[in-house]
Amino acid sequence: MKKKNFILKNKYRIVIDKLGWNTSDIDDFGQVELSKKSPYGEDFSIIISVDNFENKIANYEFDPEDHVEEMIMAKQQGFKGVPSVFTLCEDAKGIEAMIEELQEKIDLVK
């Protein structure tokens, strides 16, 4: 079976780069990892399918509360470097804003 050639359109790459997100190579499943430092320095990333990318990114949902809970659990399990709950909450709001900005800018070029 021939491997499908997945491509992330250049117009999306330009927006992603302008907003300071990094992209991984597209994997064999047609997914790309978008990563960026959060406002408080967390290495944050999302994985999006490049097939119908604009709709996938538009429908990506980030839940700040779930993110904070996951980080608190990681801290309880010994993960080093997790900041205070206040900082986690502020950072989660910042992450949500980063994703919303990405969604808005991608929507403008689709």
C-alpha positions in Angstrom: 0.0 0.0 0.0 1.3 3.4 -0.9 2.0 5.8 1.9 -0.2 9.0 1.8 1.7 12.2 1.5 0.4 14.6 4.1 1.1 18.3 3.7 0.4 21.3 5.9 -0.4 24.2 3.6 2.1 26.9 3.5 -0.5 29.6 4.3 -1.0 27.8 7.7 2.7 27.4 8.3 3.2 31.2 7.9 0.5 32.0 10.5 1.9 29.3 12.9 5.4 30.7 12.5 4.3 34.3 12.9 2.6 33.5 16.2 5.7 31.8 17.5 4.5 28.2 17.4 6.9 25.5 16.3 5.9 22.5 14.2 7.1 19.0 14.2 7.4 16.8 11.1 4.1 15.4 10.1 3.9 11.8 11.3 2.7 8.7 9.4 -0.8 9.3 10.6 -0.9 12.8 9.1 -0.6 14.7 12.4 1.6 17.6 13.3 2.6 18.8 16.8 2.3 22.5 17.4 4.4 23.6 20.4 5.0 26.9 22.2 6.1 28.1 25.6 3.2 29.2 27.7 3.2 32.6 29.3 4.8 31.1 32.4 7.3 29.0 30.5 5.5 25.6 30.2 6.5 23.5 27.2 2.9 23.3 25.8 1.9 21.4 22.7 -1.2 20.3 20.7 -1.4 17.6 18.1 -3.6 18.3 15.0 -4.4 16.3 11.9 -3.2 18.1 8.7 -6.2 16.6 6.9 -8.8 19.4 7.0 -6.4 21.3 9.2 -8.5 24.5 9.4 -11.5 22.7 10.7 -9.5 20.6 13.1 -7.8 23.6 14.6 -11.1 25.6 14.8 -12.7 22.7 16.7 -9.7 22.1 19.1 -10.9 22.5 22.6 -8.6 23.4 25.5 -10.1 23.1 29.0 -8.0 25.3 31.4 -9.5 23.6 34.5 -8.6 20.1 33.2 -5.1 21.4 32.4 -4.6 22.7 35.9 -5.9 19.5 37.5 -3.5 17.4 35.3 -0.6 19.6 36.4 -1.6 19.3 40.1 -1.7 15.5 39.8 1.7 15.5 38.1 3.1 17.6 41.0 1.5 15.2 43.5 3.2 12.3 41.7 6.6 13.9 42.0 6.9 15.8 38.8 9.4 18.6 39.4 9.0 22.3 38.4 5.2 22.5 38.7 4.4 26.0 40.0 1.7 27.1 42.5 -2.0 26.7 41.8 -2.4 30.4 41.3 0.4 30.4 38.6 -1.1 27.3 37.0 -4.5 29.0 36.7 -3.0 32.2 35.2 -0.9 30.1 32.8 -3.9 28.0 31.7 -5.8 31.3 30.9 -2.7 32.3 28.8 -2.6 29.0 27.0 -6.3 29.3 26.2 -5.7 32.8 24.8 -2.7 31.5 22.7 -4.9 28.8 21.2 -7.8 31.2 20.5 -5.4 33.6 18.8 -4.1 30.7 16.6 -7.7 29.6 15.8 -8.7 33.2 14.8 -5.6 33.8 12.6 -6.0 30.4 10.8 -9.7 31.2 10.3 -8.7 34.4 8.5 -6.5 32.6 5.9 -8.7 29.6 5.1 
